[in-house]
Amino acid sequence: MTGPKGCGRESGWGKEIHRPAASGSSLRVKCTGAILAGGRSRRLGWDKATLLLGGKPLAHWVAEQLAPLTSVLWLVTNTPLPHVALGLPLLTDLVPDQGPLGGLRTALFFSRTSWVLAVSVDNPFLPEELLIALTEQATKTTRPAVLYRSDQGLEPFPGLYHVRLLQRLGDYLQNRRHVRPFLETLRPREIPLPMTTPFFNINTPEDLRQAEKWLTQSRGPSAIYP
């Protein structure tokens, strides 16, 4: 599949993963899963998607979390070549270097469903119930997004976004990049974050060491989200 001339495209190295969405009352809508990989992390000094945690790339940690809740799953990136070996379906950003909102716009552009469940690749310990809570709201709201709110404000990822945001997001990215100001303009369906600690992201070598420690202690997400 190709987009408009000059735009990003679904990578030729693999087709998107199609899978039946989870059954039961916990999920009422089919979602496209988008893992936003961005590019090289300056603070880590390494590409986050391929960074190993417990011997497994971060992208695989996140993919395993999203797979049961989505019917299509993509890794969205500025730099597809380093990510080919991950074996995940790839989307190249429509416009490079637009940050996480640019990755979200790419996912909305290529989405095969009305909703996109977007997650950052550096968030390996998301409890399933927090993702399910987002998807449950899709049939209960007319708002264009469903987001968690923490003490720091609206949390962009994980988040549920409707494809009708595509044009609005494209217009915003013409001259702006800041994430939270854009989110506030959406008047999204908000879910209070059910813990005092915001979502844990691996941004620094110290974060990676802490994550490895939790794995060694067999604690994982329970160490962060009791």
C-alpha positions in Angstrom: 0.0 0.0 0.0 1.3 3.4 -0.8 0.2 6.9 0.3 0.2 10.1 -1.7 3.4 10.7 -3.7 6.2 11.9 -1.5 4.6 10.6 1.7 5.6 7.8 4.0 4.4 4.3 3.2 3.8 0.9 4.6 7.2 -0.8 4.4 7.7 -3.3 1.7 9.5 -5.6 4.2 6.3 -7.0 5.6 2.5 -6.7 5.5 0.6 -5.5 8.5 -0.4 -8.1 11.1 -4.1 -8.9 11.0 -5.6 -10.7 13.9 -9.0 -11.1 15.5 -9.6 -8.6 18.2 -10.1 -9.8 21.8 -13.5 -11.2 22.4 -15.8 -10.7 25.4 -17.3 -7.7 27.0 -14.0 -6.0 27.7 -13.6 -5.0 24.0 -16.3 -3.6 21.8 -14.4 -2.0 19.0 -11.7 -3.0 16.5 -8.6 -0.9 16.9 -5.4 -0.4 14.9 -2.3 -0.8 17.1 0.5 1.7 16.6 3.8 1.4 18.3 5.5 4.8 17.9 9.2 4.2 17.6 10.6 7.5 16.6 14.4 7.4 16.1 17.6 7.3 18.0 17.4 8.4 21.7 20.0 11.0 22.6 20.0 10.2 26.3 20.2 6.5 25.8 22.5 6.7 22.9 20.7 3.8 21.2 17.6 3.2 19.1 14.8 2.5 21.6 12.9 0.0 19.5 15.9 -2.4 19.3 17.1 -1.7 22.8 17.2 -5.0 24.8 15.4 -5.4 28.0 15.7 -8.9 29.6 17.1 -10.0 26.3 14.1 -8.9 24.3 13.8 -5.7 22.2 11.5 -3.0 23.6 9.4 -3.1 20.4 8.6 -6.8 21.1 7.6 -6.0 24.7 5.1 -3.5 23.5 3.9 -5.5 20.6 3.0 -8.4 22.9 0.9 -6.0 25.0 -1.0 -4.6 22.0 -1.5 -7.7 20.0 -4.5 -9.1 22.0 -6.4 -5.8 21.8 -5.9 -4.9 18.1 -6.8 -6.2 14.7 -3.9 -4.6 12.9 -0.5 -3.8 14.4 2.3 -1.5 13.1 5.6 -0.2 14.2 5.8 3.5 13.1 9.3 4.9 12.6 11.4 7.6 11.0 14.1 5.1 10.2 12.7 1.7 8.9 16.0 0.1 7.9 17.3 -0.5 11.5 14.0 -2.0 12.4 13.6 -4.6 9.7 15.3 -7.3 11.8 12.6 -6.9 14.5 10.2 -8.7 12.1 7.3 -6.3 12.8 5.2 -4.6 10.1 6.6 -1.2 9.5 5.2 2.2 8.6 7.5 5.1 7.6 6.5 8.5 8.9 4.6 10.6 6.4 6.9 13.5 7.2 10.2 12.8 9.0 11.3 14.4 12.3 7.8 15.6 13.5 8.1 13.9 16.8 5.5 11.6 18.4 2.6 13.6 16.9 4.0 12.9 13.4 4.1 9.2 14.2 0.5 9.4 15.4 -0.5 11.2 12.2 1.1 8.5 10.1 -0.9 5.8 12.0 -4.2 7.7 11.5 -3.4 8.1 7.8 -2.9 4.3 7.2 -5.4 3.0 9.8 -7.8 0.4 8.6 -10.1 1.0 11.6 -11.9 4.0 13.0 -9.7 4.0 16.1 -6.0 3.9 16.7 -4.5 2.6 20.0 -1.2 4.3 20.1 1.6 3.4 22.5 5.2 4.6 22.8 7.9 2.0 22.2 9.7 3.0 25.4 6.8 1.9 27.6 7.3 -1.9 28.2 5.3 -2.4 31.4 1.8 -1.3 30.6 -0.8 -3.3 32.5 -3.4 -4.8 30.2 -6.3 -3.4 32.2 -5.2 0.2 31.4 -5.2 -0.5 27.7 -8.6 -2.3 27.9 -10.1 0.7 29.8 -9.2 2.9 26.9 -10.8 0.7 24.3 -13.9 0.2 26.3 -14.6 4.0 26.0 -14.7 3.9 22.2 -18.3 3.0 22.0 -19.3 5.3 24.8 -18.0 8.6 23.5 -18.3 11.0 20.6 -15.0 12.7 21.5 -12.1 12.2 19.1 -9.8 10.8 21.7 -9.7 8.8 25.0 -6.8 9.7 27.2 -5.5 9.3 30.7 -4.9 12.3 32.9 -2.2 12.3 35.5 -1.0 15.1 37.8 1.2 16.2 34.9 -1.7 16.6 32.5 -3.1 14.6 29.7 -1.0 11.6 28.9 -0.6 11.1 25.1 0.4 7.4 25.2 -1.1 5.0 25.6 -4.1 6.8 24.0 -7.0 6.0 21.8 -7.4 8.3 18.8 -10.2 8.5 16.1 -9.1 8.8 12.5 -11.2 12.0 12.1 -8.3 13.8 13.8 -6.1 13.3 10.8 -6.7 16.7 9.1 -6.7 18.6 12.4 -3.4 17.0 13.4 -1.9 17.7 10.0 -2.8 21.4 10.3 -1.3 21.6 13.8 2.0 20.1 12.6 2.4 22.7 10.0 4.2 24.9 12.6 3.9 23.2 16.0 5.2 20.1 17.6 4.2 20.3 21.3 2.1 17.3 22.4 0.1 18.3 25.4 -1.1 21.7 24.1 -2.6 19.8 21.1 -4.2 17.2 23.4 -5.9 19.9 25.4 -7.6 21.3 22.3 -9.3 18.0 21.6 -11.5 18.0 24.7 -11.0 14.2 24.9 -12.8 11.7 27.0 -10.6 11.6 30.1 -9.9 8.7 32.4 -8.2 9.6 35.7 -4.9 7.7 36.0 -5.6 5.1 38.7 -2.2 5.5 40.4 0.1 8.4 41.5 3.0 7.3 39.3 2.7 8.4 35.6 3.5 5.8 32.9 7.0 4.5 33.2 9.2 5.2 30.1 12.7 4.1 29.4 14.5 7.3 28.5 17.9 7.0 30.2 20.5 4.4 31.1 19.2 4.6 34.7 15.7 3.9 33.6 16.9 0.8 31.8 18.8 -0.4 34.8 15.7 0.0 36.9 13.6 -1.9 34.5 16.2 -4.7 34.4 16.1 -4.8 38.2 12.3 -5.2 38.3 12.5 -8.0 35.8 15.2 -9.8 37.9 12.9 -9.4 40.9 10.0 -10.9 38.9 8.0 -7.8 39.7 7.5 -6.1 36.3 4.5 -3.7 36.1 3.5 -4.5 39.7 6.6 -2.6 40.8 5.2 0.6 39.2 1.5 0.1 39.1 0.5 -1.7 42.4 
